[in-house]
């Protein structure tokens, strides 16, 4: 298995504070995180925070021995009026030493105020590419919502032909939102994947049920074999979103991350890398 960073998406602690997320992620034994800055949902960090607040968070991350691999900065890329917010999120990612910023094409948890053709969308993405170069960031566009397969994201980004723009493949979203076979979809776009949200799926296709890694129906051995067919080092970010009811308490979240850690270590993943 290729060595790759294994992180925890702090969105796993949706509804809990960032401090609670950081403390527990470190205590369980993970070393890498994806910070969540998603408007209207999980705002563990946010572009409107003061420098004093941001510096304190950065110092706390360092104190706990954690490393920021990526940042969820979901913004509607179809809406020209939101590009400034996304550029701010890119600066926020850079501040936390992240090399990857993740966004869906549309809003992740807010209603889209604007829609656009693929050509218009690509024009908007072109406007943020200079900032990717300036800040040494990789833009990874997530399989999500109306853009629910890797092939759909590939259709958008391939004409850009830019190495700083890739797919953030969400293994459960490709089932929940997508059509067809997730494994075939993943294999068909593996060379364009630059980031992975590793998420399990249980229940019916469109049932909101995303348990601990290894507790659902996905074949993660097969997923890693498909990812290994590419020689790219693709960061992996664990995301657990439970059911519509959410976790009953923080202990349930912590246990889900322990169970995920056990599953991944049995598959040969280096959680400490």
CORZIJO-V349171 format. One record per residue. RES is the residue in three letters. PHI is phi in radians with two decimals (NA if undefined). PSI is psi as a letter, one per 30 degrees, with the letter a starting at -180 (* if undefined). D_CENTER is the distance of its C-alpha to the mean C-alpha in Angstrom with 1 decimal. Layout:
res = (RES RES)
phi = (PHI PHI)
psi = (PSI PSI)
d_center = (D_CENTER D_CENTER)
This chain:
res = (UNK UNK UNK UNK UNK UNK UNK UNK UNK UNK UNK UNK UNK UNK UNK UNK UNK UNK UNK UNK UNK UNK UNK UNK UNK UNK UNK UNK UNK UNK UNK UNK UNK UNK UNK UNK UNK UNK UNK UNK UNK UNK UNK UNK UNK UNK UNK UNK UNK UNK UNK UNK UNK UNK UNK UNK UNK UNK UNK UNK UNK UNK UNK UNK UNK UNK UNK UNK UNK UNK UNK UNK UNK UNK UNK UNK UNK UNK UNK UNK UNK UNK UNK UNK UNK UNK UNK UNK UNK UNK UNK UNK UNK UNK UNK UNK UNK UNK UNK UNK UNK UNK UNK UNK UNK UNK UNK UNK UNK UNK UNK UNK UNK UNK UNK UNK UNK UNK UNK UNK UNK UNK UNK UNK UNK UNK UNK UNK UNK UNK UNK UNK UNK UNK UNK UNK UNK UNK UNK UNK UNK UNK UNK UNK UNK UNK UNK UNK UNK UNK UNK UNK UNK UNK UNK UNK UNK UNK UNK UNK UNK UNK UNK UNK UNK UNK UNK UNK UNK UNK UNK UNK UNK UNK UNK UNK UNK UNK UNK UNK UNK UNK UNK UNK UNK UNK UNK UNK UNK UNK UNK UNK UNK UNK UNK UNK UNK UNK UNK UNK UNK UNK UNK UNK UNK UNK UNK UNK UNK UNK UNK UNK UNK UNK UNK UNK UNK UNK UNK UNK UNK UNK UNK UNK UNK UNK UNK UNK UNK UNK UNK UNK UNK UNK UNK UNK UNK UNK UNK UNK UNK UNK UNK UNK UNK UNK UNK UNK UNK UNK UNK UNK UNK UNK UNK UNK UNK UNK UNK UNK UNK UNK UNK UNK UNK UNK UNK UNK UNK UNK UNK UNK UNK)
phi = (NA -1.08 -1.29 -2.64 -1.11 -1.94 -2.04 -1.98 -1.31 -1.14 -1.08 -0.99 -1.73 -0.98 1.64 -2.01 -1.28 -1.07 -1.04 -1.08 -1.08 -1.10 -1.02 -1.32 -1.03 -1.17 -1.13 -1.23 2.07 -1.48 -2.12 -2.09 -2.36 -1.97 -1.33 -1.87 -2.29 -1.73 -0.96 1.30 -2.41 -2.03 -1.91 -1.10 -2.24 -2.70 -1.11 -1.56 -1.16 -1.29 -1.05 -1.03 -1.13 -1.16 -1.11 -1.08 -1.15 -1.08 -1.15 -1.18 -1.05 -1.15 -1.04 -1.46 1.29 -1.73 -2.19 -1.51 -1.53 -2.54 -2.39 -1.47 -2.14 -0.89 -2.59 -1.28 -1.25 -1.40 -1.83 -1.01 -1.30 -1.73 -1.12 -1.08 -1.12 -1.19 -1.09 -1.05 -1.12 -1.12 -1.09 -1.11 -1.03 -1.09 -1.01 -1.58 1.15 -1.35 -1.78 -2.28 -2.13 -1.91 -2.58 -1.45 -1.14 -1.79 -1.16 -1.39 -2.37 -1.87 -1.30 -1.17 -1.51 -2.64 -2.20 -2.65 -1.24 -1.05 -1.10 -1.13 -1.07 -1.09 -1.07 -1.15 -1.10 -1.00 -1.22 -1.71 -1.03 -0.99 -1.32 -1.05 -1.16 -1.06 -1.73 0.96 -2.01 -1.88 -1.51 -2.10 -1.69 -1.44 -1.17 -2.92 1.05 -1.15 -1.93 -1.65 -2.39 -1.10 -1.08 -1.17 -1.16 -1.06 -1.02 -1.35 -1.55 -1.01 -1.11 -1.23 0.85 -2.16 -1.15 -1.56 -2.12 -2.49 -1.69 -1.72 -1.52 -1.78 -1.15 -1.55 -1.05 -1.14 -1.59 -1.10 -1.77 -1.59 -2.13 1.52 -1.54 -1.08 -1.12 -1.13 -1.11 -1.03 -1.05 -1.24 -2.09 -0.99 -1.31 -1.82 -1.43 -2.11 -2.82 -2.30 -1.60 -1.50 -2.46 -1.54 -2.43 -2.36 1.34 -1.17 -0.89 -1.85 -1.61 -1.28 -2.64 -2.23 -1.46 -0.98 -1.03 1.68 -1.77 -1.89 -1.87 -1.33 -1.68 -1.32 -1.06 -1.15 -1.05 -1.18 -1.10 -1.16 -1.13 -1.22 -1.22 -1.73 -1.53 -1.35 -1.52 -1.84 -1.09 -2.01 -2.11 -1.29 -2.30 -2.07 -2.03 1.00 -1.92 -0.99 -1.27 1.35 -1.22 -1.28 -2.86 -1.19 -1.09 -1.15 -1.11 -1.07 -1.14 -1.09 -1.26 -1.15 -1.07 -1.12 -1.04 -1.05 -1.05 -1.22 -1.16 -1.15 -1.51 1.63 -1.35 -1.69 -1.17 -1.56 -1.35)
psi = (k k k k k j l k k f f f h k f l l e e e e e e e e e e f g l f k l j k k h j k g d j h e l k f f l l e e e e e e e e e e e e e f g l k j e l k j h k k j f f j f f f e e e e e e e e e e e e e g g k f k k k l l e a k e g l k k f k l l l e e e e e e e e e f f e e e e e e g h l k k j k k j k b f i g l e e e e e e e f e f e h k f g k a k j j j e e e f e e f l l a k e e e e e e f g e f f k f k k j j k l k l a l e h k j j i a l k f f b f k j f e e e e e e e f f k g k j j k k j k k k g b l e f l k f l f e e e e e e e e e e e e e e e f g g k j f f *)
d_center = (21.0 19.5 18.4 14.8 13.0 11.7 9.7 9.3 6.7 9.7 9.0 10.8 13.7 13.7 17.4 18.1 18.5 16.4 19.5 19.5 15.9 16.7 20.1 19.1 16.2 18.8 21.6 20.1 19.8 16.2 16.2 12.7 10.2 7.0 9.0 8.5 10.9 10.8 14.4 16.4 14.1 12.6 14.1 14.1 14.7 16.0 17.7 21.0 21.3 24.3 24.4 26.1 23.2 20.6 22.9 23.5 19.8 19.5 22.7 21.6 18.5 21.0 23.5 21.4 20.7 17.0 15.1 12.1 10.1 7.3 7.2 5.8 9.1 9.4 13.0 15.4 16.0 19.0 20.7 22.5 23.1 19.4 19.1 20.6 18.0 15.2 17.4 17.8 14.1 14.3 17.2 15.5 12.8 15.9 17.8 15.6 15.9 12.3 12.5 9.2 8.2 5.6 7.7 9.3 13.0 14.3 13.7 11.2 14.0 16.9 19.5 19.4 22.4 22.6 22.2 22.9 24.0 22.1 24.5 24.0 20.2 20.7 23.2 20.8 18.2 21.3 21.9 18.9 19.3 22.0 19.7 17.3 20.5 21.8 18.8 18.0 14.4 12.4 11.0 8.4 9.0 7.1 9.6 10.6 14.0 16.8 14.9 14.2 14.8 14.0 17.6 17.2 14.6 16.9 19.8 18.4 17.4 20.2 23.0 21.4 21.8 19.9 18.4 16.0 14.3 12.4 10.3 6.6 8.2 7.4 10.7 11.8 11.1 13.3 16.0 15.8 15.7 17.0 20.5 21.9 20.9 17.3 18.5 20.6 18.0 15.6 18.8 19.9 16.9 16.1 17.6 15.4 12.1 10.7 7.3 6.5 4.8 8.3 9.8 13.6 15.8 19.3 22.0 22.8 20.6 19.8 20.1 17.3 17.3 14.3 16.1 15.7 15.0 18.5 19.8 19.0 20.2 17.8 19.4 17.1 19.9 20.1 16.4 16.7 20.0 18.6 16.0 19.0 21.0 19.3 20.4 17.2 15.5 11.9 9.6 8.4 6.1 8.1 7.5 11.1 12.2 15.9 18.3 19.4 21.6 18.9 19.8 23.4 22.9 20.9 22.7 21.1 17.6 19.0 20.7 17.6 15.9 19.3 19.6 16.3 17.5 20.8 19.5 17.5 20.5 22.8 20.9 21.5 18.2 18.8 17.0 19.0 18.2)
